[in-house]
Amino acid sequence: MPLARKILLHSPLSDEALLTGFVEQCLAEGVSLLAIVGPGADDLEERVDWIVVGDGSDPKRFLCTTSHPDEPLDDVLNLAKAWEADPGDNVEQVFL
């Protein structure tokens, strides 16, 4: 099943080995926003950004990421729902 265009990824991850494949799937399926919420969200966002950038040779690799380590879940969901690229679309919550 394809991913939604807006994803809320919960931190911390329970299986670190799934992160790279998940980010690659987000890129392949045109996810427009990956909002990361929970403890360590800022560090996880940086890791995701490095996966997206890769070796820097493909300028088409782009995924907007945000981190919200200390914000309530409802606030982050509302931010994602209002995301300008796709206002009102569903937000998929992901636990890895």
Contacts in CASP RR format, 6 or more apart in sequence:
PFRMAT RR
TARGET T0000
AUTHOR 0000-0000-0000
METHOD contacts of the structure
MODEL  1
MPLARKILLHSPLSDEALLTGFVEQCLAEGVSLLAIVGPGADDLEERVDW
IVVGDGSDPKRFLCTTSHPDEPLDDVLNLAKAWEADPGDNVEQVFL
2 29 0 8 1.000
3 25 0 8 1.000
3 26 0 8 1.000
3 29 0 8 1.000
3 30 0 8 1.000
3 31 0 8 1.000
3 92 0 8 1.000
4 31 0 8 1.000
4 89 0 8 1.000
4 90 0 8 1.000
4 91 0 8 1.000
4 92 0 8 1.000
5 30 0 8 1.000
5 31 0 8 1.000
5 32 0 8 1.000
5 33 0 8 1.000
5 85 0 8 1.000
5 86 0 8 1.000
5 89 0 8 1.000
6 31 0 8 1.000
6 32 0 8 1.000
6 33 0 8 1.000
6 35 0 8 1.000
6 80 0 8 1.000
6 81 0 8 1.000
6 83 0 8 1.000
6 85 0 8 1.000
6 86 0 8 1.000
6 89 0 8 1.000
6 90 0 8 1.000
6 91 0 8 1.000
6 92 0 8 1.000
7 26 0 8 1.000
7 31 0 8 1.000
7 33 0 8 1.000
7 34 0 8 1.000
7 35 0 8 1.000
7 80 0 8 1.000
7 91 0 8 1.000
7 92 0 8 1.000
7 93 0 8 1.000
7 94 0 8 1.000
8 35 0 8 1.000
8 36 0 8 1.000
8 37 0 8 1.000
8 76 0 8 1.000
8 77 0 8 1.000
8 80 0 8 1.000
8 91 0 8 1.000
8 92 0 8 1.000
8 93 0 8 1.000
8 94 0 8 1.000
9 22 0 8 1.000
9 34 0 8 1.000
9 35 0 8 1.000
9 36 0 8 1.000
9 37 0 8 1.000
9 44 0 8 1.000
9 48 0 8 1.000
9 94 0 8 1.000
9 96 0 8 1.000
10 36 0 8 1.000
10 37 0 8 1.000
10 38 0 8 1.000
10 93 0 8 1.000
10 94 0 8 1.000
10 95 0 8 1.000
10 96 0 8 1.000
11 36 0 8 1.000
11 37 0 8 1.000
11 38 0 8 1.000
11 39 0 8 1.000
11 40 0 8 1.000
11 41 0 8 1.000
11 44 0 8 1.000
11 69 0 8 1.000
12 38 0 8 1.000
12 39 0 8 1.000
12 40 0 8 1.000
12 44 0 8 1.000
13 19 0 8 1.000
13 44 0 8 1.000
13 96 0 8 1.000
14 95 0 8 1.000
14 96 0 8 1.000
15 96 0 8 1.000
18 96 0 8 1.000
19 47 0 8 1.000
19 48 0 8 1.000
19 51 0 8 1.000
19 96 0 8 1.000
20 51 0 8 1.000
22 94 0 8 1.000
22 96 0 8 1.000
23 34 0 8 1.000
23 48 0 8 1.000
23 51 0 8 1.000
23 52 0 8 1.000
23 63 0 8 1.000
24 51 0 8 1.000
26 34 0 8 1.000
26 63 0 8 1.000
27 52 0 8 1.000
27 61 0 8 1.000
27 63 0 8 1.000
31 63 0 8 1.000
32 63 0 8 1.000
32 64 0 8 1.000
32 83 0 8 1.000
32 85 0 8 1.000
32 86 0 8 1.000
33 64 0 8 1.000
33 65 0 8 1.000
33 66 0 8 1.000
33 80 0 8 1.000
33 83 0 8 1.000
33 85 0 8 1.000
33 86 0 8 1.000
34 48 0 8 1.000
34 63 0 8 1.000
34 64 0 8 1.000
34 65 0 8 1.000
34 66 0 8 1.000
35 65 0 8 1.000
35 66 0 8 1.000
35 67 0 8 1.000
35 68 0 8 1.000
35 76 0 8 1.000
35 79 0 8 1.000
35 80 0 8 1.000
36 44 0 8 1.000
36 45 0 8 1.000
36 48 0 8 1.000
36 65 0 8 1.000
36 66 0 8 1.000
36 67 0 8 1.000
36 68 0 8 1.000
37 67 0 8 1.000
37 68 0 8 1.000
37 69 0 8 1.000
37 71 0 8 1.000
37 73 0 8 1.000
37 76 0 8 1.000
38 68 0 8 1.000
38 69 0 8 1.000
38 70 0 8 1.000
39 69 0 8 1.000
40 67 0 8 1.000
40 69 0 8 1.000
41 67 0 8 1.000
41 68 0 8 1.000
41 69 0 8 1.000
42 67 0 8 1.000
42 69 0 8 1.000
44 67 0 8 1.000
45 65 0 8 1.000
45 66 0 8 1.000
45 67 0 8 1.000
48 63 0 8 1.000
48 65 0 8 1.000
49 65 0 8 1.000
52 61 0 8 1.000
52 62 0 8 1.000
52 63 0 8 1.000
52 65 0 8 1.000
53 61 0 8 1.000
54 61 0 8 1.000
64 85 0 8 1.000
66 79 0 8 1.000
68 75 0 8 1.000
68 76 0 8 1.000
68 79 0 8 1.000
77 91 0 8 1.000
80 91 0 8 1.000
81 87 0 8 1.000
81 88 0 8 1.000
81 89 0 8 1.000
81 91 0 8 1.000
82 88 0 8 1.000
END
